Amino acid sequence: MGISVAPSVISGMVRDRRHLHRHPEVGIDLPDTHDYLVSRLSELGFSPEHHPGTGVSVTIPGTQPEATPLVFRADMDALPIREDSGEEFSSERAGAMHACGHDLHMAALLGAVEHFCSHPPQRPLVIAFQPGEEGDRGAVQTLTHQNLQLEKAEAFAVHVNAALPARSVHYRAGVFMAFGDWFDISLEGPGGHAAAPEATGNPIRAGSVIEEDLVALAQSLSTPDSRVVATVTEFLGGNTVNVIPTRTTLRGTLRTVSAESRTSLHEGLQTIVDEAAARSRVSGTLTIHEGYPAVDCDPDFVTAAVDLFSTKEVASPVPMGHASMVIEDFSYFLHKWPGAMMWVGAATSDTPVFNHSAHATFDESAMQTATELFVALANTDQALTA
């Protein structure tokens, strides 16, 4: 059966993706990306709703206007990474790269919009392009759009994965992606001479102990069905070879898939900081910043979507054995309406690197798969959830 997407739409997605890849922007304020999307949607005959820092949205009427609306979302922001992928269309902005595939997300959703111009969907649609996914809670701002003030709807998004086979689709009912929190640790002491460590406290030693004990804590809390990840991503202290510094700081991320393990990890980290600081004769302060909720996919929506994709021969979705430890603020959409997010594989070799690497590359055929998923869902005649 399958779904036919016109070759002109597919080639247009490639052009859009490569333009967006060359011109990445980081954060919540993405003026060039914003203007490009507004221009492309206007060319297709739409009048986009757009506000600085909140993204871009349009509505598409359905042939069954009484049907439950569907919200399709793509994120817009890049990462603060210097690209080293070798792509001929590599980033032209130093220190910024679409290393998480958001350029493919935008292009695939633009492709779906273009398809709907000549093949109207059965269900009413809201198409949302969202900035600030990579840590700025951009979803919260995008959800203020008037187009998204829907009492009843269903929501769906895809995320490309540079490490999964190209065009494969992977799903999980319930928690699909983890809770994500951030932490800051400050360790302070009197400092002193490097030749007399016994005479003073050492915040670097305390930080080293914390890093090692935190990894051990995460491993002890993990189970086959409920992984826990804790990673120190920044460790700063000292500026010369013969002085024990007065201050050291650590930053990092905490990932869990249940409320219980999240609480245990937070409490355990506080104990680790207190004990390491005391042993190293420094003071320690821990601050945990509540991050994104888990991406929680509605089981009824997932079951119906998987059956639909298989029946339409769009994909043969593969169930995931456990939740991904990636975090995603599409979770805020799924707190408002039932729905799901799914991985679409985009590996370009047998030994791929995962998203967020300066060397990451993405198979552009994943965009066609993503567009076909959107089209299949848009042409259901009723909601997938009760």
N, C-alpha and C positions, 0 to 999 in steps of 0.2 A: 504494500500500500504506500507507505512513505509519505513525505511532505515535500512538495516541490517549491524550492526557493529559486527565483530567477537568477541566471548567471550574472546579470547586471547588478543585482542586489549583492551577490557574493563578492564581485570585484569592487563594488562600492565600499563594502565593509573593510576590505583589505586597504583601500586608499584611506579611509577614515582612521583605521587603526595605525597605519604608518605615520600619518600626519600627527596624531595624538602622541605616538611614541617619540617622535622627534622633539616634541614641545611639552615635556612633562612639567607639572607644577605640584608643589608640596603643600599640604595643609588644608585649611578651610577656605582661604581666599584664592581662587583659581581663575583670574580674569580672562586669560587667553582661552583656556579650556571651556569656560562658561560661554564666552562669545562664540566659539566655534560651534558648540552644541545649539545655541540659539539660532545661529545662522543656518545650520543644516536642517533643523526642524522647521524653520520659517520657509526654506526652499521647498520643503515637502508639503507646505500648505497649512501649517499649524501656527497658532498664536501662543507661544510658550509662556507659562508663568515662570518668572525668574527674579530672584532677589540676591544681592551680594551675600556670599557666605552661606546660602541655603540651597543652591543648586537650581535645577531646571526641571519643569514638569509640563506634560501635555495630557489632555484627555482624548480618547478615541471612542466614538460612539459604537455600540454593538448593534448587530442586526436584531438582537433580542434585548431591547433596552431594559426590560424588567429583571433580567438575569443579574446575579450577584457580581459586582465589579471585581476585576482582577487588578492588582497593583504589581507592576514589573519594575525592578530597581537595578540600576548599575551605579557603581562608585566611580569617582572621577580622579582621585588624587594619586600622586606618585610618591616615591620614597626618596629620602635624602642619601642617595647612593650614586657614586660615580660609575657609570656604565662601562663594562668591559665584556660585553656579550659578543662583539664582533659582527653584529647585524649591520647591514648596509644602511639601515634607517635608524641607527643608534641615536640616542639623545643628543641634542644640540645644546642642552643646558648643563653646564658643569655642575656636578653635585646633585643632580636629580635624574631619576630613572623610573620608568614604569616596570619595576621588577616584580610586581605582584599581579600583573595582568589586567589592571583596571582599564587599560587602553582597549583590550579585547572586549571587556564587558561593555564599554560604551559603544564600540563599533557594532557588536552583535545586537544590542538593543536598538541602535539606529537602523540596522538592517531589518529588524522585525517591524519597526515603524514604517519603513519604506514598503515592505511587503504588504502591510495592512492598508496602505493607500490604494492598492489595486485588488486586494482580497480582504474586504472588511471582516473583522472578527465577529463571532456570535455574541461574545460577552463584552460589556463596556470595559474599557481599559484606562488605567492611569499609568503613564510612563514617567518614572522618576529617575533623574540623574543626581547623585548625591556627592558632595565634597566631603573631605575630612574624615574618611573612614579609618585611616591609619593613626588613631589615637585622639582625634578631636571631637568625637561623638557627633559627627556631621549628620547622622540619621535624625537626631533629635531636632536639628534645625530644619531639615528637609520636610519633616512631618508637620511643620507649621504651614506648609503650602495650603492654600484654599482648595486646590485640586485634591488634596489628601484628607479633607475633612469628611470622611466616610464613616458612617456608623457601622455598616456591614460591608465586608470585602474579604478577599483572600489575597495573599501576597506570595510572590515567588521571585527568586534570584538564583543565578548561577555564580560559581567561582571557578575560574580555570586553575588547573593544577599542573605545574611544569614537570612533575615527577610521575604522573599517571599516564597510561597509554592514550595517545591522541584519539579524541572523539568518544572515549569511554565515559560513562555516566555512573556516578557513585552516590549512594544515598544512605540515610539512616533516620529512622523514626525516633522521636524523642530528642535527646541532646546530640546535635550534629557537630557543633563546635563548642569549645570550652568557655567557662567563666574566665575572665582575664582581669587581674589586678596588677597594680604597680607598687613598688616600695622604694623608699629612700631611707638610708641608714647613715647617721652621722656619728662618728667616734672621735672623742676629743680628750686630750691629756696635756700634761705640761710640756712635752717635748724634751729633748736632751741630746747629749753627745752620743754618737753612734758607737763610741768605744766603751760606753758604760750603760748598756741596756738594762742592767740590774738596778740602776738608780732611778728609772723613770718608767712610766707606762708607755706602751707602744700601740698606737691605733692601727698600724699596718698589720701587726700580728693578730690583733682582734679581728680585723676584716678578713684575714686569711682563714681563720678558724670559722668565722660565720659562713663564708662561702662553702667550705667543705662540709660543715654540719648541715647547712640548708639542703644541699644535694642529697645527703644521707636521709634527711627527714622526708623529702619528697619521695624517695625510693621506698622508705618504710611505709608510707601512707598509700602507695600505689597498689592496686589489685588488677587482675587481668581485665575486669570490666569497668574499672574506674581509675584511670591514670591520674597522676599528680606530677606536675612539672614545676620546678623553681629554678630560675636562671639569673645569675648576676651578669649584667651586661655592661656595667661601668664600675670601675674601681679606681679611685683617684686619691693620691696621697704622696706627699714628699716632693722635693724639688732639687735635692742634691745628694751626694754620696756619704756625707759624714754627719748628718743631722737626723735624729728621730723626729718626725714631724708632730705638730700639735693636733693635726686634724686629718682624718681620712673619711671619704664618703663612698658609699656603694649604692647602686641603683639596679633594679631588675624587675622581673615579671614573675607572677604567680599564676599558674593555670590549673584549674580543677574542673570536674564535670558533675559534682554534686555539692549541695549546700553544706553537707556534713564534712566532706573532705576540705572544703574551702575554709570552714571555721577551724578545723584542726590544724591546717597549714598556717593560718594567721596566728593562732595562739602559740604554735610550736616555734615560729620564727621569733616571736617576742621573747620566748624563753631562751632561745639561742643567743639573741643579741644581749640580753641581760647577763647571761653566764659568761659569754666571751669577753664582754667589757670588764666584768669583775675580775676575771682571771688575768687580764692584760693591764689592769689598773688604769682604766680610762672610763669615761662616761659614754653611754650609748643611747641614742635616740632613734626609734623606729617610727616611721610614718607610712601607713598603708593607704593608698589611694584606690577607692573602689572604681573598678574599670567597667568593662562591658558585661552585661548578662550573657548567659549561655545562649547559643542559637538553638532554640527548641522547636523542632519540626513536628507539626501536627500529624499523628499517626494515620488518621483517616485520609488526610490530604496526600500524604506520602504513598499510601497503598493505592489510592485511586490514580495518582499521577504515574506511578510505576506501571500499573496496568495499561494506562492510556498510551504511554511511550512505547511499550512493547507491542500493543495492538496496532498502533500507527506505524510501527517499524521505524520509529525515530531512533531508538536506542534499545539496548538490552541492559537495563540498569543493574549495577552490581551492589549488593548490600555491603556495608562497612562493618567490620568486626567490632570496632570500638569508635568512640567519638574522636574527632580530630582535636589536637591541642592548640590549633590556631584559634584566634578570636576574631569576631566580626560584629560590627554594630548593626548589621541587618537584624540582629536580635531585637532591636527596638521596634522594627516593623512587625515582627512576629509576636511581640507583646501586645500589639494593637489589634492584629488580625491573625487568624490561623493561616498556615501556609508552610512553605519549606524553602530550603536552599539545598542545592546539589553541586557536587564537583563535576566539572567537565575536564577530562584529561587533555593535556596539551604538550606531552613530552615530544622532543625533537630527536631523541636518540635512545639507545639502549642503556645509556649511563647518564641520565639527566640529572641536573641540579634542581633543587626545590626553589620555589618562590623566595623572594627577598635576597637573592644572590646577585652580585654584580655581573655574574656570568649567565644568569637565567635567560633562556630563550623559550618561545612558545610557538607551538604549531598552530598556524592560522586557521587550519580546518576546524579547530575547536569552535570558532565563531559560528560556522554553519550549523553545527550541532546545537549550540546554545540557541540560535535563532529558531531552529526547528522545535525545540522544547517550548519556547514562548508561543509559537504558532499553534502547536498542538493544544496547549492549555487554553488559549484564547478561543478555540473553537469547540469547547465543551458547552453543552446547552444548560448546564446547571452547576451549582457549587459542588466542590469535591468534599466539603465538610457539611455536617448536619447544621 
